[in-house]
């Protein structure tokens, strides 16, 4: 059986809610839904979905690196926005990172996230081949 490794970013909700930033089993890594929450749990970029998405991808990339993966290993992305008016800004950030990698991806609008200042949450799955 493959070892299960838990990756933490020290984010404000991990211990309080009981989840890991990422979980690695074998050649796969699942990165939890990620926001740009600061130490107080609020967005570090309130009102700016593009900046939130950029910060989220930095957090995800750090988690992947800690787990021994890179953005090139990402095979699946799920993006959640609280308003479709922000979709293009989030998709632009996604394109900057994944234009050549082209993982399977989904973007959906949700009624809200854990904290009202958060406009974007992103999940990623990676697999080493």
N, C-alpha and C positions, 0 to 999 in steps of 0.2 A: 504494500500500500504506500502511495506517495505521501511524503511529509506535508503537513499543512503549516504554512508560515503566515503570521499576522504582521502587517506593516502598519505602523501608526505614524501620524503626522503631528500628533500632539494638539490637534484641533479641539475647539471648545466643546464639541458635542460627543466626541468619541467615547470618553469614559462615562459621561452623564447618561448616554443613551445605550451604550454597550455594543459598539460596532468597531470595526477596523477600517482604516482608510483603504487598505487593500488586503486581499487574501491570495496567497500563492499555493497552488497544489500542482506538483509536477511542472509541466511546461506551460501552465496557464496562470493568468493573473486577472483577478476581478477587482476593479477600483470602484469603491462605493460612490454613490451620488455625492458630488463635490460642489461646494459653493465657495465664495470668496470671504466667508465669515472671518472676522477678526477675533481677537481675544474676548471681546464682549458679546460675541455671537451675532453682531450686525455686519452687514456688507461693508467692505472697505472701499467700495466704489458705488455708493447709493445713487440710483437714478441713471447709471451708465452700464447698460447690458453688455456692450462691447468690451469695456474695461473689466467687468466681472468675468466674462468668458475668458479673456486673456489671463487673468489671475488664476482662474480655475484650471486652465491647461498647464500653468506653471506648477500648481500643486499636484495635479495628476502626473505630470512628467517626473517630478521629484519622487512620488510614490513608486512609479514604475522603475526608476533608476535604483531606488532602495531595494526593490524586489529583484533586480537583475534583468530588467526589460528596458526597451526604448519605445519611443513613439512609433518606430517602424514595425513593432510587434503588434500594434493595436489592430484588432480585427472587427471590433464592434463598438459603436458609440451611440449613446442615448442622450439627447439634449432636451431639457425641459425649460420652457420660458413661461413667464406669467402673462405675457402679452405677445401676440403675433406681430405687433408693431416693432418688437425687438428682434424678430427672427433674423432679418438680414444682417444685423450687426454681429449676431452670434455665429451665423453661417460664414461670414467673412473671416472671422477668427479661425473657424474650423478649416476653411479652405487654405489659409496661410500655412497651417501645419500639415494638412493631409492631402493636398492637391495631387501628389504623386503616390501616396500610400493608399488612398481611397478605401477606407474600411467601410463595412456595412454601417449605415447611420440612419438615425431617426430623430426628428425634432417634433415635439408636441407642445401644445399649450396646456398648462395646468391652471387651476383656479388660485393656487397660492403655494408658497414654500414655507418652511419652518419659521422664518422670520420675514416680516413684510418688506424689509429693505432689499431682500434677495430677489433678483429678477431671473437668475439663471442657475440651473443645477445640471451637472453633466456626469454621466457614468461612462466607464471605458472597460473593455475586455481586451486582454492581450494574450497572444500565444506565440511561443518560440517554435520555429519550424526547423 
